[in-house]
Amino acid sequence: VGPVIGGLITTYLSWRWIFFLNIPFGVAGVLLALRYVKNFETPTPPRFDFKGFVIVGAGLALLELAIEFLGHRMGGTATVVAMFAAAAMLLAIYTWYALSRENPVLDLNLFRLRTFRASTVSGGMCRMTIGAVPFLLPLMLQVGFGLTALGSGLITFVMNIGAIGIKSFASPIARRFGFRNLVLYNASLLGFMAMGIALFTPETPHWVMIVYLLAYGVVRSIQFTNVNALGF
């Protein structure tokens, strides 16, 4: 219901209220966690790797900043290149640091596991497409097609309906086709369906968009579920 509620707020109130709306949900989440989630503790927890946290955190933050500067054409070429270089240096330092430490904050040895490596690297590439659609699609519907935020939300929210509806069948589907076949062919289908969204025009009937996005939500959810399961 997020796209619908967000559309209502943006259309009839102000988009800023979307952020205030998170406060009661956040408070409720904290109270429910304190009440129902067990406080699991290891007998001898390792000491927090603060040094590694600072190095990798700074490297990732710089990388993110460099991408933002590049995307918004800010700061000039020299600045952006320097930021990318500094980020690469920090991440290289962390790689050397983490591989020589027993309990690093981000354990790179996990990438030696083939299933984890496949689900993280290949799955990460797939997520770039999957994660972009919920941001770009409302922009296309509102800026490109002239719909209101509410009208956009009433179309895009069906992706979530498809995602939720298929969850109960995710395990039987995986057992029937196997991780390898399912992730490979479903990723291909997901890519073609993401490209298909670019064929929408202002004249495309809304019911066609809704049916298509419902199916896209199903395929998207299958990919998320199986890549995550493979990683675990």
C-alpha positions as a printed Julia matrix, in Angstrom:
232×3 Matrix{Float64}:
  0.0     0.0     0.0
  3.05    2.29    0.13
  2.72    3.7    -3.42
 -1.01    4.37   -2.89
 -0.61    6.07    0.49
  2.44    7.96   -0.76
  0.44    9.06   -3.81
 -2.44   10.28   -1.64
 -0.1    12.25    0.62
  1.87   13.75   -2.28
 -1.24   14.68   -4.26
 -3.4    16.11   -1.48
 -0.96   17.11    1.28
  2.81   17.44    0.83
  5.51   14.9     0.01
  7.27   15.91    3.26
  4.56   14.16    5.27
  5.81   10.83    3.88
  8.86   11.2     6.14
  6.8    12.14    9.22
  4.59    9.1     8.61
  7.63    6.88    9.23
  7.91    8.04   12.85
  4.91    6.15   14.35
  5.8     3.04   12.34
  9.39    3.27   13.61
  8.24    3.61   17.23
  5.85    0.67   16.8
  8.66   -1.4    15.3
 10.95   -0.72   18.28
  8.21   -1.6    20.79
  7.27   -4.8    18.95
 10.94   -5.83   18.69
 11.45   -5.29   22.42
  8.33   -7.35   23.14
  8.65  -10.25   20.7
 12.24  -10.56   19.4
 14.58  -12.61   21.56
 17.9   -11.04   22.5
 20.24  -13.67   21.08
 23.77  -13.46   22.45
 26.87  -15.47   21.58
 28.87  -16.83   24.53
 32.02  -14.92   23.54
 31.18  -12.22   21.01
 34.19  -10.96   19.05
 35.34   -7.42   19.67
 33.79   -4.93   17.25
 36.18   -4.09   14.42
 35.97   -0.31   14.7
 39.08    0.33   12.59
 37.77   -1.79    9.71
 34.36   -0.14   10.07
 35.9     3.3     9.59
 38.02    2.24    6.59
 35.32    0.4     4.64
 32.66    2.92    5.67
 34.73    5.83    4.4
 35.55    3.98    1.18
 31.92    3.12    0.44
 30.73    6.61    1.38
 33.28    8.18   -0.97
 32.28    5.79   -3.75
 28.62    6.71   -3.29
 29.48   10.42   -3.26
 31.58   10.07   -6.41
 28.69    8.36   -8.21
 26.29   11.12   -7.06
 28.7    13.86   -8.18
 29.09   12.13  -11.55
 25.35   11.69  -12.0
 24.56   15.31  -11.12
 27.64   16.69  -12.92
 28.92   18.43   -9.81
 32.43   19.39   -8.77
 34.19   19.04  -12.1
 36.04   16.11  -13.66
 39.16   16.39  -11.49
 37.14   16.26   -8.27
 35.12   13.24   -9.36
 38.23   11.36  -10.52
 39.98   12.15   -7.22
 36.97   10.85   -5.26
 36.86    7.61   -7.25
 40.62    7.18   -6.76
 40.39    7.81   -3.0
 37.47    5.37   -2.7
 39.37    2.69   -4.62
 42.45    3.2    -2.42
 40.45    2.92    0.82
 38.63   -0.2    -0.36
 41.93   -1.76   -1.47
 43.4    -1.01    1.96
 40.37   -2.6     3.6
 40.7    -5.71    1.42
 44.3    -6.17    2.57
 43.28   -5.4     6.17
 40.26   -7.75    6.24
 42.1   -10.74    4.77
 44.72  -10.51    7.52
 42.28  -10.12   10.43
 40.39  -12.85   12.27
 37.02  -11.06   12.77
 36.74   -8.16   10.3
 33.57   -6.09   10.27
 32.96   -7.2     6.66
 34.25  -10.73    6.12
 35.55  -10.98    2.54
 36.37  -14.67    3.0
 32.67  -15.36    2.42
 33.31  -14.73   -1.28
 35.32  -17.96   -1.37
 31.98  -19.76   -1.09
 30.75  -20.31   -4.63
 27.04  -19.99   -3.88
 27.55  -16.82   -1.84
 29.77  -15.31   -4.52
 27.27  -16.08   -7.27
 24.29  -14.78   -5.34
 26.09  -11.6    -4.26
 27.95  -10.61   -7.44
 25.48  -11.8   -10.09
 22.53  -11.1    -7.83
 23.87   -7.6    -7.22
 23.98   -6.91  -10.95
 20.4    -8.12  -11.23
 19.31   -5.95   -8.31
 20.56   -2.83  -10.08
 17.82   -3.37  -12.64
 15.23   -4.6   -10.15
 15.88   -1.75   -7.73
 15.75    0.96  -10.4
 12.25    0.16  -11.67
 10.24    1.3    -8.6
 12.05    4.67   -8.77
 12.07    5.25  -12.54
  8.56    3.97  -13.29
  6.69    6.58  -11.16
  8.87    9.29  -12.72
  7.88    8.1   -16.19
  4.19    7.95  -15.26
  4.16   11.36  -13.57
  6.69   13.46  -15.5
  6.45   11.69  -18.84
  2.77   10.72  -18.95
  1.33   13.51  -16.78
 -0.35   11.33  -14.13
 -0.76   12.5   -10.57
  1.25   10.82   -7.8
 -1.94    9.04   -6.73
 -2.66    7.87  -10.28
  0.9     6.57  -10.53
  0.62    4.8    -7.18
 -2.64    3.1    -8.16
 -0.82    1.55  -11.13
  2.56    0.67   -9.61
  1.34   -0.83   -6.33
  0.22   -4.0    -8.13
  3.88   -5.05   -8.37
  3.74   -5.57   -4.61
  0.54   -7.61   -4.9
  2.25   -9.95   -7.34
  5.34  -10.14   -5.12
  3.35  -11.06   -2.01
  1.04  -13.46   -3.84
  3.86  -15.65   -5.19
  5.78  -15.94   -1.88
  3.83  -18.99   -0.72
  4.78  -20.82   -3.91
  8.47  -19.85   -3.94
  9.72  -23.01   -2.23
  7.73  -25.5    -4.36
  8.83  -23.68   -7.53
 12.49  -23.82   -6.45
 12.21  -27.55   -5.66
 10.52  -28.21   -8.99
 13.02  -26.41  -11.23
 16.15  -26.15   -9.03
 18.09  -23.03   -8.1
 20.36  -23.1   -11.13
 17.65  -23.23  -13.79
 15.24  -21.0   -11.92
 17.69  -18.2   -11.2
 19.18  -18.31  -14.72
 15.96  -18.36  -16.75
 13.99  -16.18  -14.37
 16.75  -13.52  -14.48
 16.57  -13.54  -18.27
 12.79  -13.19  -18.21
 13.07  -10.43  -15.61
 15.5    -8.51  -17.82
 13.21   -8.72  -20.85
 10.21   -7.67  -18.75
 12.11   -4.67  -17.36
 12.92   -3.59  -20.92
  9.27   -4.11  -21.84
  8.25   -1.36  -19.41
 10.04    1.1   -21.71
  7.41    0.3   -24.36
  4.67    1.94  -22.27
  3.34    5.14  -23.83
  0.85    7.77  -22.6
 -1.73    6.02  -24.81
 -1.16    2.56  -23.25
 -4.39    1.54  -21.44
 -3.95    1.54  -17.68
 -5.33   -1.99  -17.39
 -2.56   -3.24  -19.69
  0.08   -1.58  -17.47
 -1.54   -3.07  -14.36
 -1.63   -6.63  -15.73
  1.95   -6.35  -17.0
  3.28   -4.94  -13.72
  1.41   -7.6   -11.74
  3.26  -10.28  -13.73
  6.52   -8.34  -13.4
  6.06   -8.29   -9.61
  5.71  -12.08   -9.59
  8.89  -12.63  -11.61
 10.75  -10.0    -9.56
  9.75  -11.65   -6.27
 10.84  -15.1    -7.46
 14.27  -13.7    -8.29
 14.64  -11.9    -4.95
 13.56  -14.95   -2.96
 15.83  -17.43   -4.7
 18.92  -15.22   -4.84
 18.54  -14.46   -1.12
 18.01  -18.13   -0.29
 21.06  -19.08   -2.35
 23.12  -16.51   -0.44
 22.03  -17.81    2.94
